[in-house]
Amino acid sequence: MSAVPQARQPLLLPMSVLHLDAVLAIEAGAYAFPWSRGNFVDSLAAGYDARVLYDDGAQIVGYFVAMAGVEEMHLLNITVAPRCWHQGHARDMLDALEALCRERGANKLWLEVRESNQRARAIYRRRGFADMGRRKGYYPDAHGRREDAIVMSLAIEGAGDGLD
């Protein structure tokens, strides 16, 4: 038996409809305005890149859904179960998403985030995302009004190299 700690190996698998009960439970626990089952089903049917992240105990602890475009990728949803925050799962999924961007030749990764979500915005900034703009009234809020989204982007290093 080795006393050297083993690096955890996140298991990221393609999302299917069979994962949706677990995904929806996380979604409902993380957001006041969660995606519906239909949102996920439509994303899967459209062929979007969707992955679920399993922890060492074979539990789904996070997921992401991204839409590929011409030389870019748009992150539509990335979520870690609140009980699993601060364990590096968001970093693992963003690492995988950046690798997927390089694989697909996407040189930019785009996303929207609630203006009020300072925790997520800080995570994205640490990753190198920059604020690019604002979408007025993009998200519903708890008071029946709308909240602005901050549009952020990340340049993907090494994407598209040698493809010209």
N, C-alpha and C positions, 0 to 999 in steps of 0.2 A: 504494500500500500504506500503510495507516494504522499508526502506531506505538502507537496507543491500544489497550490490551488489550481484547479482546471478552469480555463476560460469558459464562460457559459456560451453555449452554441444555440443561438435563437433559431427556431425552426419556422421559416416563412414559407407558406404554401399558397398556391392559387385558391382564391375564394370560390366557393360554389354555393348553390342554394342550400346545400346540406349544412352549411355553417351559419345560416342566417338567424336561427334562434339565438345562438350565442352572441352573434354580432349585434343583433337588435337589443339584447339585454344590456350590453356594454353601451351602445348608443343612447339608450333611454337613461342610463345612469350618469352619462357624461354631459348631456345637453338638455336644456330647457325646451329646445325645438329640434328634436332628433329627426334624422332621415326616417322615412317609412320603409316598410318591406318592399313596396313598389319601387322606391328610389334605388334600392340595392338590386332588385330583380332586373330593372331596366338597364342599370349599369352593366350587369353581367351579360344580359342579352345583347347589348351594344358592343360587347367585346372589350370593354375597358380593362385596364390592368388593375386587378384587385387581388390583394393578398391578405391572409390572416397570419398572425404571429402567435405561436404557441410558446408557453413557458416550459420549464423542465418537468412540470407536473402534468403535461399534456392538456393544459387549459388554454383556451384562446384568451390572450391578454391585450390584443390590439389588432388593427387592420388598417389598410389604406385602399383607396380607389383613385386611380389616375387615368386621365384621358390623353392619348397620344395625338399630337398634331404634326404639322410639317416642321421638323427640326425643333420641336418643343414638346413639353409634357405639362399638363395642367393637373395639379393635385386637387382633387375634389373633396376628399375626406381622409383624414388621418386621425385615428383615435386610439388612446390607450385607456384601458379600464382604470377608473379613478383609484381603485385599491392597489394598482400597480404603478402609480406615478413614482417618479424619482428612482427608477430602477434601470434606466438606460434603454427602455423599449422604444421610445420615440426615436432615439439616436439610431438604433438598429434598423428601424423601418426607413428612416431617411437615408441611411447608408445604402440599403437595398434599392430604394427608389432612385438614388443618384446612379447606382450601377445600371439599373434598368434604363435610365435616360441615355447613358453612354452606349449601351447595347443597341438602343433604338436610334442612335444618331441625333438625339435631342440635345441641343446646346443651351437651352433655357428651361428652367422649371418654374412654373407660375403657380400662385395660390392666392386665395382670399382668406382673410382672417378678421374676425370681429374687432373693431377698434378697441373695445373694452377688454379683449382677451390679452392682457399684458403678459401673462405667463407664456402663452404660445408665441406671441410676437418676440419675446426675449429668446426663446429657443431658436426661432428662425433666424434672428439676427446673429446669434452665436454661430450658426451654420453658414453665415455669409449671405443670407437673403437681404435684399435692400427694398425699402419702400419705393414703389413705382407710381402709385396713384391711389385713388379712392373711388369706391362705388357707393354713391349716395343711396341710403335706404335699402341696402342689399339684404339685410337680415331682419326677421321679425324680432321685436323685443317684448318683454313681459308686460308692458303698459299699453299694448295695442298699437304701438308706433313702429318705426323702422330704425335700425342701427346701420351706420356706415360700415363698409368693409374696407380694409386696407389691402391693396393689391401689392404683392411682393414677388420678387423674382430672384433666381439664383443662376448664375452662369455655371454651366457644367464643364469642368475641366476635362479635356480629352475626348469630348463628344465630337464625332464627325471627322476625327483625324484620319487622313488618308482616303477619304471617301470622294474627294474631288477628282 
